[in-house]
């Protein structure tokens, strides 16, 4: 049985969240450190890396910049747009 549209959206959101968490961890940053670098609330970092919120393209670029992984932003933005 094919997955519903909302299930596919959540799956894509989960994939992005997994990659964002990985970028943060690879950069050796805590969620609070990332929040400070991006001038966000810690709760925003938590929502994005848990897949509870969908990041905007600006969010993805800021996250990648803070993690020193600017080259990942375009690929993550592409995944977000196909959701």
Buried (B, 14 or more C-beta within 10 A) or exposed (E): EEEEEEEEBBEBBEBBBEBBBBBBEEBEBEBEBBBBBBEBEBEBBBBBBBBEBBBEBEBBBBBBEBBEBEEBBEEBBEBBEEB
